[in-house]
Amino acid sequence: MLIGNYGVGNLGDEALRDYFLREFAEVQWQVVSAEPQAGELPRLPGGLRSLLRPWWKTIAGLWKADLVVLGGGSLFTDVESLYACFLWWWHVALSRLLGQPVHVAFQGYGPFRSTLGAWLGRSAIAMAEAVSVRDVESKTRIESQGMNKKVILSFDPVYKEILALNEEKMNTRIKNVYVIIPRRNPTKAFWAAVSNLQTDRYDAMHILSLQPDDVVEQRTCAAIAKVLPTAHIIRIRSLLELVSACKDVSGILTQRYHGALAGLALGLAVDIIPQRPNDKLAALSIENRSEWLTRIDAGEAVLREAFHDQTSRLH
């Protein structure tokens, strides 16, 4: 079973989902999603609205599963929402209660603002059979909690996907275009960076929306367009569209993790604005890029070993 922040229309999370389905095509995946499509299952209930969905099918799916994978993203952090920490902890806790091994794969971990958020994150990691993280800060946070848990230092596998797409031939030409990639809820620091942009230096400015169907993000992009009247809003719905929109531009201003990742993979000048000190975006700024592919391979190896061991046990 593959569990993550899927189905909310966020390009980065959907790219991670697609990565698991493609890279581990030999696995018969059952995907848990916020908005399940055909063949997918809903999240476990975390509120009154979610109680109306057929969550009992997800419990049945967990019961039948051979392995549970929390796939990518930064699920355990309360920078934006304490509820998120509870939601993913609840999925891990029930999986373990049903006797299923849980693998936390390519995760960002922390930072935490609350004691409860930190406890939920620590508890989930303690219940996991194997853990791979996508940055040094996440590894350090887990190891500092004294859980005696082996943590594999990996990296976000979408980076590898972007590099592969960059190798494909595209009808692009070098343009003096500057790209802005906001979150749905940008910080004051991001707004200040937008206001300080020297628009006369560029032939065009593009605002890329990586969660284009989200009403809050639509308002944010429209507000940025008011600050930058010549800017054009582009709705991005696939990793290929993101790479195409960023390829050969003059620079990128972003508060989106996978927007920053795309710019770095393409070798562009990227101005990364963290949401909070020492968060996932801040980690990207100080990472050693030369090791990223090797680290992804290490994370994949751990998962492949888990699938092999589980298949051996079943036979």
KAQUINOR-V613302 format. One record per residue. RES is the residue in three letters. OMEGA is omega in whole degrees, 0 to 359 (999 if undefined). Layout:
res,omega
RES,OMEGA
RES,OMEGA
This chain:
res,omega
MET,181
LEU,184
ILE,177
GLY,182
ASN,185
TYR,175
GLY,180
VAL,177
GLY,179
ASN,186
LEU,182
GLY,180
ASP,179
GLU,177
ALA,177
LEU,177
ARG,181
ASP,179
TYR,182
PHE,181
LEU,182
ARG,185
GLU,180
PHE,185
ALA,180
GLU,181
VAL,175
GLN,186
TRP,167
GLN,187
VAL,174
VAL,188
SER,175
ALA,177
GLU,187
PRO,173
GLN,182
ALA,179
GLY,180
GLU,181
LEU,178
PRO,173
ARG,172
LEU,184
PRO,177
GLY,182
GLY,185
LEU,183
ARG,183
SER,177
LEU,182
LEU,180
ARG,182
PRO,183
TRP,179
TRP,175
LYS,178
THR,177
ILE,177
ALA,178
GLY,177
LEU,181
TRP,183
LYS,186
ALA,176
ASP,184
LEU,177
VAL,181
VAL,169
LEU,195
GLY,168
GLY,182
GLY,174
SER,185
LEU,185
PHE,171
THR,179
ASP,178
VAL,179
GLU,186
SER,173
LEU,179
TYR,180
ALA,179
CYS,178
PHE,183
LEU,183
TRP,174
TRP,182
TRP,177
HIS,179
VAL,184
ALA,180
LEU,177
SER,180
ARG,178
LEU,179
LEU,175
GLY,182
GLN,175
PRO,182
VAL,175
HIS,177
VAL,192
ALA,174
PHE,186
GLN,161
GLY,184
TYR,181
GLY,358
PRO,180
PHE,177
ARG,186
SER,177
THR,181
LEU,179
GLY,179
ALA,179
TRP,180
LEU,178
GLY,181
ARG,181
SER,180
ALA,180
ILE,180
ALA,181
MET,185
ALA,178
GLU,179
ALA,184
VAL,168
SER,184
VAL,187
ARG,177
ASP,184
VAL,181
GLU,179
SER,179
LYS,180
THR,180
ARG,181
ILE,183
GLU,180
SER,182
GLN,172
GLY,182
MET,184
ASN,183
LYS,177
LYS,182
VAL,179
ILE,176
LEU,178
SER,176
PHE,182
ASP,185
PRO,177
VAL,177
TYR,179
LYS,179
GLU,180
ILE,178
LEU,180
ALA,179
LEU,180
ASN,179
GLU,180
GLU,180
LYS,178
MET,177
ASN,181
THR,173
ARG,182
ILE,182
LYS,177
ASN,183
VAL,175
TYR,186
VAL,175
ILE,180
ILE,183
PRO,163
ARG,177
ARG,182
ASN,185
PRO,181
THR,177
LYS,180
ALA,179
PHE,179
TRP,178
ALA,180
ALA,177
VAL,182
SER,183
ASN,180
LEU,178
GLN,188
THR,183
ASP,179
ARG,188
TYR,177
ASP,180
ALA,175
MET,181
HIS,173
ILE,181
LEU,177
SER,183
LEU,173
GLN,196
PRO,181
ASP,179
ASP,185
VAL,180
VAL,179
GLU,177
GLN,179
ARG,180
THR,180
CYS,178
ALA,179
ALA,177
ILE,179
ALA,176
LYS,178
VAL,181
LEU,189
PRO,181
THR,184
ALA,181
HIS,180
ILE,179
ILE,180
ARG,185
ILE,184
ARG,178
SER,178
LEU,178
LEU,178
GLU,179
LEU,180
VAL,180
SER,182
ALA,183
CYS,186
LYS,174
ASP,176
VAL,184
SER,180
GLY,183
ILE,169
LEU,186
THR,167
GLN,174
ARG,182
TYR,184
HIS,169
GLY,176
ALA,181
LEU,178
ALA,180
GLY,180
LEU,179
ALA,181
LEU,177
GLY,183
LEU,172
ALA,186
VAL,175
ASP,184
ILE,179
ILE,179
PRO,173
GLN,187
ARG,178
PRO,176
ASN,178
ASP,186
LYS,179
LEU,176
ALA,179
ALA,179
LEU,184
SER,186
ILE,183
GLU,175
ASN,187
ARG,183
SER,184
GLU,192
TRP,182
LEU,178
THR,180
ARG,176
ILE,178
ASP,180
ALA,178
GLY,178
GLU,181
ALA,179
VAL,180
LEU,181
ARG,177
GLU,179
ALA,179
PHE,181
HIS,180
ASP,181
GLN,178
THR,179
SER,180
ARG,182
LEU,180
HIS,999
